[in-house]
Amino acid sequence: MTALDDLQAVMFEWKNQDSMIQPTLREANNCYCLQLVELTEDNSYHTNKLDKCIDWVSAQLLDWPDCKRIAWDMWNFKHRRDAEKFITVFHLSWVQ
């Protein structure tokens, strides 16, 4: 198998998922708010997949400096660079 075959297999797997968790970032009050949103085909929300993801993200961000949890599914970062770095870590590490 080539790298393109591997990528195509992953893309087909993503396409066949019933839901996908997407980190969203927005600027608010001199900080950057990261929120995890579960996207589903029928626009329903909150499955066990989101619960597991929230637990994983909480454990990952526990020791990050300048990061504070503000809600069940939201964290504030002081710097945009740090929030974007975590989003990259999320995409590389969290198995959808």
VENRA-V597356 format. One record per residue. N is the residue number from 1. RES is the residue in three letters. PSI is psi in whole degrees, -180 to 180 (none if undefined). NEAR is the number of other ideal C-beta (glycine too) atoms within 8 Angstrom. Layout:
N|RES|PSI|NEAR, N|RES|PSI|NEAR
//
This chain:
1|MET|140|3, 2|THR|172|5, 3|ALA|-36|5, 4|LEU|-37|6, 5|ASP|-42|8, 6|ASP|-45|9, 7|LEU|-42|8, 8|GLN|-40|8, 9|ALA|-42|8, 10|VAL|-42|8, 11|MET|-41|8, 12|PHE|-37|8, 13|GLU|-44|8, 14|TRP|-42|9, 15|LYS|-34|6, 16|ASN|1|5, 17|GLN|148|8, 18|ASP|-18|4, 19|SER|160|11, 20|MET|139|9, 21|ILE|128|13, 22|GLN|124|8, 23|PRO|133|11, 24|THR|147|8, 25|LEU|134|12, 26|ARG|153|7, 27|GLU|134|7, 28|ALA|124|7, 29|ASN|55|3, 30|ASN|26|2, 31|CYS|178|9, 32|TYR|121|14, 33|CYS|123|13, 34|LEU|127|14, 35|GLN|140|11, 36|LEU|129|14, 37|VAL|133|9, 38|GLU|123|13, 39|LEU|127|7, 40|THR|162|11, 41|GLU|-38|5, 42|ASP|15|4, 43|ASN|23|5, 44|SER|160|6, 45|TYR|165|7, 46|HIS|82|6, 47|THR|178|10, 48|ASN|-28|5, 49|LYS|-42|9, 50|LEU|-41|14, 51|ASP|-46|9, 52|LYS|-39|8, 53|CYS|-44|11, 54|ILE|-44|11, 55|ASP|-43|8, 56|TRP|-46|9, 57|VAL|-41|12, 58|SER|-44|9, 59|ALA|-38|7, 60|GLN|-39|11, 61|LEU|-1|11, 62|LEU|-40|6, 63|ASP|7|4, 64|TRP|129|9, 65|PRO|153|4, 66|ASP|31|8, 67|CYS|131|12, 68|LYS|133|6, 69|ARG|131|8, 70|ILE|-14|7, 71|ALA|176|6, 72|TRP|-39|4, 73|ASP|20|8, 74|MET|143|11, 75|TRP|144|11, 76|ASN|136|12, 77|PHE|142|14, 78|LYS|-31|8, 79|HIS|136|8, 80|ARG|-39|9, 81|ARG|-42|6, 82|ASP|-41|13, 83|ALA|-43|12, 84|GLU|-35|9, 85|LYS|-43|8, 86|PHE|-38|15, 87|ILE|-40|11, 88|THR|-46|8, 89|VAL|-41|9, 90|PHE|-50|11, 91|HIS|-32|7, 92|LEU|-25|5, 93|SER|-39|7, 94|TRP|124|9, 95|VAL|112|3, 96|GLN|none|6
//
